[in-house]
Amino acid sequence: MPASLAAVKRRIQSTKSTRQITSAMQMVSTAKLNQIQHHTKTYQVYAEKVHAILVSLVKSHSADSLKYEQDSSLGDLFTTRPVKKTGILVITSDRGLVGSYNSNVIKATLDKMKENGLTADNTVFLTVGRTGAEFFKKRGMNVAYEFTGVSDVPTYREVHEVVKQAIQLYMDQVYDCLYISYSHYVNRISSQDRIEQMLPISADGLRDTEHAVGNRNEGDGLPLPASEYEIEPSDGGMLDMLVPQYAESLIYGAILDAKTSEHASSANAMRSASDNADDIISTLQLQYNRARQAAITTEITEITGGMTAQE
């Protein structure tokens, strides 16, 4: 076999091996996506109930009283204060092979910083995922907290430290407002970069959540959450438990959403890689067949010429 034919054949075999790997990775990512979607759906039921109850308390002005209670640390989660430093919780992946997932989240974060005039001096970063942590640390940003090794289907117990640190740093006034930058899962083929303010909790934000939940429930044909509750022993006792749960649900919900988008992005990237491998194999196979045909034609011509010379 001529050297050129052998080289093309090796490339075909190598590309087929790569396609087998990417196809297997696509199936694994799809399985992870299905698993986390089921987990996220069940969690949303809990989160929406917490949101609905808190909205009801805000409507009755119970939450406003926290701002004026000197002994209530929960009031800080509602109180808007002058912004000297801004906190951004950036959620990326620990690994590559996820298409443009990481780059889109980082780009959206940098655009937000430019839009709001944020610099390394007045911005504090919290990162979930190795990619974001390495990116911002290399650029001299203040990364106050980083968390890596998030599982494929993160549980609340697993990421509780992230949630706890994000709220505690706000309470300690390390930053005066907290944004979360992540990739929102839309469907299996698309996602949307989001940067949302999580702290302080605002009445407008609660109303937006109520409106979004209402629209989703109407679309699913489900009843809207009730807005009237009888509370015992008191509104204040309920708020003491509910406000931290609400803040935690926002952050944990964003982590779940981002991880879902990551799996979808990984599955899409591996599918694209498999499709590209098929195209390369087809091109190489055609190249191999043409080269082999040319070699056979040359051999026939040489044999024919030799026979003619002997005659």
C-alpha positions as CSV (number, residue, x, y, z in Angstrom):
1,M,0.0,0.0,0.0
2,P,1.5,3.4,-1.0
3,A,2.5,5.7,1.9
4,S,-0.3,8.2,1.0
5,L,-3.0,5.6,1.1
6,A,-1.7,4.3,4.5
7,A,-1.7,7.8,5.9
8,V,-5.3,8.4,4.8
9,K,-6.4,5.0,6.2
10,R,-4.8,5.9,9.6
11,R,-6.6,9.2,9.7
12,I,-9.9,7.4,9.0
13,Q,-9.4,5.0,11.8
14,S,-8.3,7.7,14.2
15,T,-11.4,9.8,13.3
16,K,-13.7,6.8,13.8
17,S,-12.2,6.3,17.3
18,T,-12.8,9.9,18.1
19,R,-16.4,9.7,16.9
20,Q,-17.0,6.7,19.2
21,I,-15.7,8.7,22.2
22,T,-17.8,11.8,21.4
23,S,-20.9,9.7,20.8
24,A,-20.5,8.0,24.1
25,M,-19.9,11.4,25.8
26,Q,-23.1,12.7,24.2
27,M,-25.1,9.8,25.6
28,V,-23.7,10.3,29.0
29,S,-24.4,14.1,29.0
30,T,-28.0,13.4,27.8
31,A,-28.5,10.9,30.6
32,K,-27.2,13.5,33.1
33,L,-29.5,16.1,31.6
34,N,-32.6,13.9,32.0
35,Q,-31.6,13.1,35.6
36,I,-31.1,16.8,36.7
37,Q,-34.3,17.9,34.9
38,H,-36.3,15.5,37.1
39,H,-34.5,16.8,40.2
40,T,-35.0,20.4,39.3
41,K,-38.7,19.9,38.6
42,T,-39.3,18.6,42.1
43,Y,-37.2,21.3,43.7
44,Q,-39.2,24.0,41.8
45,V,-42.4,23.0,43.6
46,Y,-40.7,23.7,47.0
47,A,-39.1,27.0,45.8
48,E,-42.4,28.3,44.4
49,K,-44.2,27.6,47.6
50,V,-41.6,29.6,49.6
51,H,-41.8,32.4,47.1
52,A,-45.6,32.5,47.3
53,I,-45.8,32.7,51.1
54,L,-43.1,35.4,51.2
55,V,-45.0,37.4,48.5
56,S,-48.1,37.2,50.7
57,L,-46.2,38.5,53.7
58,V,-44.8,41.4,51.7
59,K,-48.2,42.3,50.4
60,S,-49.4,42.5,54.0
61,H,-46.3,44.6,54.8
62,S,-45.0,42.2,57.4
63,A,-41.6,42.1,55.8
64,D,-41.3,45.9,55.8
65,S,-41.2,45.8,59.6
66,L,-37.9,44.0,59.6
67,K,-36.2,47.1,58.3
68,Y,-37.0,48.9,61.5
69,E,-36.3,46.2,64.0
70,Q,-32.9,46.9,65.6
71,D,-32.5,43.2,66.7
72,S,-33.4,41.7,63.4
73,S,-30.5,40.7,61.2
74,L,-32.9,39.5,58.6
75,G,-33.8,43.1,57.9
76,D,-30.4,43.5,56.2
77,L,-31.5,41.2,53.4
78,F,-34.3,43.6,52.6
79,T,-32.5,46.9,53.2
80,T,-30.9,48.7,50.3
81,R,-27.7,50.4,51.3
82,P,-25.2,52.6,49.3
83,V,-23.2,50.3,47.0
84,K,-19.5,50.6,47.7
85,K,-18.7,47.1,46.5
86,T,-20.6,44.8,44.2
87,G,-20.6,41.0,44.6
88,I,-20.9,38.7,41.6
89,L,-21.4,35.0,42.0
90,V,-20.3,33.4,38.7
91,I,-21.3,29.9,37.9
92,T,-19.2,28.0,35.4
93,S,-18.1,24.4,34.9
94,D,-15.1,22.6,36.3
95,R,-14.1,21.1,32.9
96,G,-14.1,21.8,29.2
97,L,-15.9,20.1,26.3
98,V,-19.1,22.1,27.0
99,G,-19.1,24.2,23.9
100,S,-19.5,28.0,24.4
101,Y,-21.1,27.5,27.9
102,N,-18.2,29.0,29.9
103,S,-17.1,31.7,27.5
104,N,-20.7,33.0,27.2
105,V,-21.1,33.3,31.0
106,I,-17.7,35.0,31.4
107,K,-18.5,37.4,28.5
108,A,-21.8,38.4,30.0
109,T,-20.1,39.0,33.4
110,L,-17.5,41.3,31.8
111,D,-20.2,43.1,29.8
112,K,-22.1,43.7,33.1
113,M,-18.9,45.1,34.7
114,K,-18.3,47.4,31.8
115,E,-21.9,48.6,31.8
116,N,-21.9,49.4,35.6
117,G,-18.4,50.7,35.7
118,L,-17.1,47.9,37.9
119,T,-13.4,47.2,38.4
120,A,-11.2,44.9,40.4
121,D,-11.2,47.5,43.2
122,N,-15.0,47.6,43.7
123,T,-16.0,44.1,42.7
124,V,-15.9,40.9,44.8
125,F,-16.2,37.6,43.0
126,L,-17.6,34.3,44.3
127,T,-17.1,31.5,41.8
128,V,-18.7,28.1,41.4
129,G,-16.6,26.0,39.0
130,R,-12.9,25.9,38.2
131,T,-13.1,27.7,34.9
132,G,-14.5,31.0,36.3
133,A,-12.2,30.9,39.3
134,E,-9.1,30.6,37.1
135,F,-10.2,33.2,34.7
136,F,-10.8,36.0,37.2
137,K,-7.8,35.2,39.4
138,K,-5.5,35.4,36.4
139,R,-6.8,38.9,35.7
140,G,-6.2,40.1,39.2
141,M,-9.8,40.1,40.4
142,N,-10.8,39.8,44.0
143,V,-12.1,36.2,44.3
144,A,-13.3,36.1,47.9
145,Y,-14.7,32.5,47.7
146,E,-14.4,29.7,45.2
147,F,-16.2,26.3,45.1
148,T,-15.2,23.5,42.8
149,G,-16.2,19.9,42.3
150,V,-20.0,20.3,42.0
151,S,-21.6,17.0,41.2
152,D,-23.6,16.3,38.1
153,V,-26.8,16.6,40.1
154,P,-26.0,18.9,43.0
155,T,-27.9,18.5,46.2
156,Y,-28.7,21.4,48.5
157,R,-26.5,19.8,51.2
158,E,-23.6,19.7,48.8
159,V,-23.7,23.5,47.9
160,H,-25.0,24.7,51.2
161,E,-21.6,26.2,52.0
162,V,-21.8,28.3,48.8
163,V,-25.2,29.6,49.8
164,K,-24.1,30.2,53.4
165,Q,-21.0,32.1,52.3
166,A,-22.8,34.3,49.8
167,I,-25.4,35.4,52.4
168,Q,-22.8,35.8,55.2
169,L,-20.5,38.0,53.1
170,Y,-23.4,40.2,52.3
171,M,-24.4,40.4,56.0
172,D,-20.8,41.2,56.9
173,Q,-20.9,44.1,54.3
174,V,-18.1,42.6,52.2
175,Y,-20.3,43.7,49.3
176,D,-23.5,45.7,49.3
177,C,-25.4,43.9,46.6
178,L,-25.1,40.5,45.1
179,Y,-25.6,39.5,41.4
180,I,-25.5,35.9,40.1
181,S,-24.2,35.3,36.6
182,Y,-25.1,32.0,35.1
183,S,-26.5,30.2,32.0
184,H,-30.3,29.7,32.2
185,Y,-31.6,26.5,30.6
186,V,-34.2,27.2,28.0
187,N,-34.4,23.9,26.2
188,R,-32.1,21.1,24.9
189,I,-30.7,23.2,22.1
190,S,-30.6,26.7,23.6
191,S,-29.7,28.6,26.8
192,Q,-29.8,32.2,27.9
193,D,-27.1,34.1,29.8
194,R,-28.5,35.8,32.9
195,I,-27.3,38.2,35.5
196,E,-29.8,38.7,38.3
197,Q,-29.7,40.7,41.5
198,M,-30.2,38.3,44.4
199,L,-29.5,40.6,47.4
200,P,-30.9,42.7,48.8
201,I,-34.3,41.2,48.4
202,S,-36.7,43.7,46.9
203,A,-40.5,43.8,46.7
204,D,-40.2,44.3,42.9
205,G,-38.1,41.2,42.6
206,L,-40.7,39.2,44.6
207,R,-43.5,40.5,42.4
208,D,-41.5,39.6,39.3
209,T,-41.1,36.1,40.7
210,E,-44.8,35.9,41.5
211,H,-45.7,37.0,37.9
212,A,-43.2,34.4,36.4
213,V,-44.6,31.6,38.5
214,G,-48.2,32.6,37.7
215,N,-47.5,32.5,33.9
216,R,-45.7,29.2,34.2
217,N,-48.6,27.6,36.2
218,E,-51.2,29.0,33.8
219,G,-49.3,27.5,30.9
220,D,-49.2,24.2,32.6
221,G,-52.9,24.3,33.5
222,L,-52.1,24.3,37.2
223,P,-53.8,26.5,39.8
224,L,-52.1,29.7,40.9
225,P,-50.5,29.6,44.4
226,A,-52.7,31.0,47.1
227,S,-51.9,34.5,48.4
228,E,-53.7,34.4,51.7
229,Y,-52.4,32.5,54.7
230,E,-53.2,32.1,58.4
231,I,-49.9,32.2,60.3
232,E,-49.2,30.9,63.8
233,P,-47.7,31.9,66.1
234,S,-46.8,35.2,64.3
235,D,-45.7,36.8,61.0
236,G,-42.3,37.6,62.6
237,G,-41.7,34.0,63.6
238,M,-42.5,32.9,60.1
239,L,-40.2,35.5,58.5
240,D,-37.3,34.4,60.7
241,M,-37.5,31.0,59.0
242,L,-38.8,32.0,55.6
243,V,-36.4,34.8,54.6
244,P,-33.2,32.8,54.8
245,Q,-34.9,29.9,53.0
246,Y,-36.0,32.3,50.2
247,A,-32.5,33.7,49.7
248,E,-31.0,30.3,49.8
249,S,-33.6,29.0,47.2
250,L,-32.6,31.7,44.8
251,I,-28.9,30.8,44.9
252,Y,-29.4,27.1,44.9
253,G,-32.0,27.3,42.1
254,A,-29.5,29.3,40.0
255,I,-26.9,26.6,40.5
256,L,-29.3,23.9,39.5
257,D,-30.4,25.9,36.4
258,A,-26.7,26.5,35.4
259,K,-25.8,22.8,35.8
260,T,-28.8,21.8,33.7
261,S,-27.6,24.2,31.0
262,E,-24.1,22.8,31.3
263,H,-25.3,19.2,30.6
264,A,-27.3,20.4,27.6
265,S,-24.4,22.4,26.2
266,S,-22.1,19.4,26.7
267,A,-24.5,17.1,24.8
268,N,-24.8,19.6,22.0
269,A,-21.1,20.0,21.7
270,M,-20.5,16.3,21.6
271,R,-23.2,15.9,19.0
272,S,-21.6,18.6,16.8
273,A,-18.2,16.9,17.3
274,S,-19.7,13.5,16.2
275,D,-21.3,15.1,13.1
276,N,-18.1,16.8,12.2
277,A,-16.3,13.5,12.6
278,D,-18.8,11.9,10.2
279,D,-18.1,14.7,7.6
280,I,-14.3,14.2,8.0
281,I,-14.6,10.4,7.6
282,S,-16.8,10.8,4.5
283,T,-14.2,13.2,2.9
284,L,-11.3,11.0,3.8
285,Q,-13.1,7.9,2.5
286,L,-13.7,9.6,-0.8
287,Q,-10.0,10.7,-0.9
288,Y,-8.9,7.2,0.0
289,N,-11.1,5.7,-2.8
290,R,-9.8,8.1,-5.4
291,A,-6.2,7.5,-4.4
292,R,-6.7,3.8,-4.5
293,Q,-8.4,3.9,-7.8
294,A,-5.5,6.0,-9.2
295,A,-3.0,3.5,-7.8
296,I,-4.8,0.6,-9.4
297,T,-5.0,2.5,-12.7
298,T,-1.3,3.2,-12.6
299,E,-0.6,-0.5,-11.9
300,I,-2.8,-1.6,-14.8
301,T,-1.1,0.9,-17.1
302,E,2.3,-0.4,-16.1
303,I,1.3,-4.0,-16.7
304,T,-0.2,-3.2,-20.0
305,G,2.9,-1.3,-21.0
306,G,5.2,-4.1,-20.0
307,M,3.2,-6.6,-22.0
308,T,3.3,-4.4,-25.1
309,A,7.0,-4.0,-24.7
310,Q,7.5,-7.8,-24.7
311,E,5.5,-8.2,-27.8
